[in-house]
Amino acid sequence: MKFTQLILIPVLLFFVSSISYGRHAAIVIDADNGSILHELEANQLWFPASLTKVMTLYMTFDALKEGQLGLQDVLTASSHAARQPNSKLGLRQGEKLTVRDAILAVITRSANDAAVVLGEELGGTEENFGAMMTAKAHSLGMSSSRFMNATGLPNDLQVTTSRDLAVLAWRIQRDFPVYYQFFSAQSFDYKGATLRSINAFVKNYPGAEGMKTGFTCGSGYNLMASAHQNGHRLIGVVLGGKTSKERYQLMTQIMDASFAKSFSTDPSRDIYSIETGSITPPPYQLDCGSHRATSNLLAQGDGIKKHINHARHAKRVQHHIKRVSKAKNTKRTSRVSKNKSATKTRKVSKTKTAAKTKSARKSRKTIKAKTAPKTKSVSTTRKTNS
């Protein structure tokens, strides 16, 4: 009896501590195989807030990988980007920054203006970029996600789930291991100043590797995180913390328990096995901001249908951009090759001309050498005859 009580006490304590928090959604997966270690309302629709920017970064990393962008490419802030609310870098219209600085500003400072600059560079307009994000998300298996902007600023149609965001984090690690390292940045230098990360999890949790914080009144305090301990890498997502401190406490709790393997696991249950397609509207977490009630999403069918059609069009535009980029690269390579060939031809021609000139000089010298003795002989004969 006492032995049973000893086992039940920590379980009950954990249960009590977990229900002391308000409503939230959460998931933890093993980054090696995608198996689920913990989940709570993982398929519940939620406002992503600034975790949207991780999707913006996925699109950016994809463009870097495809050669459409370079880390040192210079981007220009539009008037729309410059008008973004906090948090932001404070870019003015026409101000320039590199792709690398924009990425670091998004990760460390959650800069809305930098995210829009990246979105407009890739999509032409932020609206078009949002549709491209949605199309890409669905291709990754994030079937419950819909993106309307590059930042995560409030929009009733912009929704996701903790499960979808775990898929996104997992795919970033797998698809872009080189660029994934940006998420561990704790600061970056910009305009002579050192800007420090606002993500306390990266600074304080043992083995933390990243990734991103988020907040709006509708979403509450969100956190996407990854950490590596004792040869294991985990990915966690918490949506809906009532305070910033609470989201970190929730993440620490579920990460610690998952590393300790306190949760029962089913090897056959991985991130893609969770049922998707929830139509339950996202909760509005905090009593702040201007709340436009999110009614049943089915009542917004026309807007959703329009966005999906836009997403399909955006996908075609994205394929066109890739083809144009590929054609430009091919043309550039062809031009370089042609220039190299022309240079080589000129060098060969020059070498041949030099060789001919040298040969001609040698021939003249030979002729002159042969002629000289004859002239001398003729001269001697003349002298003798006289």
ZIRA-V256302 format. One record per helix or strand of 3 or more residues. SS is the DSSP state (2 for helix, 1 for strand). FROM is the first residue (numbers start at 1). TO is the last residue. Records with the same first field share a line. If there is no record, write none. Layout:
SS->FROM-TO, FROM-TO
This chain:
2->2-19, 49-66, 79-82, 99-109, 112-123, 126-139, 162-175, 177-184, 200-204, 244-259, 271-273, 297-385
1->25-30, 35-40, 74-76, 96-98, 187-190, 193-196, 208-216, 220-229, 232-241
